[in-house]
Amino acid sequence: MFTASSRYLNLKTVEVEIRNGRKINAVVLRRLPYVPGLPTETKGNDRLDVMSQRLYKDPTKFWHIADANTELQANDLVQPKPAANPLVAEESRLILVPDK
């Protein structure tokens, strides 16, 4: 069901009934462990898959960075924030990047 590099690979699944009565399998939520890492500035066109390839030699492990920042939508970590100062185009963002 999940690839070998998926964060969901070894998680328990349960059968649940949705509104229309259909039954589906769902993954049980997992606890995010504490992850040591280095604060890293992101800006412009940074991408988590590229950062992951550079750090872990595997672009599919971008979720390690998302987990370290407790972000459900991983790509939100690299989206530029609107600048507080209207004279500045965008602000960089500081995220935690886990050790290898």
N, C-alpha and C positions, 0 to 999 in steps of 0.2 A: 504494500500500500504506500509506503514512504521509501525514499531513496536512502542509501546507507549513510549519507551525510546530513540527513534531515534531523532537526531538533525534536521531531515527533516520533522518531523511529521506535523507541522502546517504551513509549507511553501506553498506559492502559486505555482501552476504548470501551465505550458503553453504548448500548442501544437505547435511543430515545425516540419518543413519539412527538412529531411536530404538529402544528395546528390542524393540518388537513387530515390527521390520523395516520399518515405515512410514517413508517419507522426507518430511522437512519442510524448509522454508526457515527459516534462523535468521540473525539479525543478528550480525555480528562485533563483539565488545566494542570499545568505543572508549576511548581515553585521555582522562582528564579534564584539561583545561587549567587552568593557574593562573588564577584569577579574582579581580581586586581588588574589594574591597567594604568595606562598613561593618558592624562588629558591631552587631547589632540584638537587642533583648530581645523574646522572645515569651512570652506567658502567656495563661491562660484560653482563650478561644474563638478565638484567632488562626487564620487559614487562609491557606495559601500562595497559593491562587488569588485571594483578595482582596488580599493583599499585591502579587501580580504585576499585578493590574489597576491598582492605585494607582501602582505604580512604572513599569510598562512599557506600560500601556494595553492589556494583553492577558492575560486570566486563564489562558490555556493555556500561558503561558511560565513557569509555576511551577517548571518543571524547571531553570531557570537558577539558582534559589535552592538546589535540591537538589544540583545539580552543584557549586556553590561550597562546599558542606558535605560533599561526597563521600558523600551519603546515597542509597542505592538506593531506600528506601521514603520518598518525599518527605514524606508526612504525619507520619512519626515526628519530624520536626523541630519540629512544633508541638504534639506531645503533651506535656502537663505531666509533669514528672518527680516521683516521690514525694519529698517533703521529707525531708531527713536529720533534721530536728527534728520529732518527732511533734506538736508544738503548732502547726505551720504546715501549712496545708491542702495547698499545692503550691508548688513553686519555679518561678520563671521560667527560661527557657532562653536562652542567648546563641547566635545563629547569624550567619553571614556573609551579608549581602545584597549581591549584585553591583551595581556601578555600572550606570547605564542604558546 
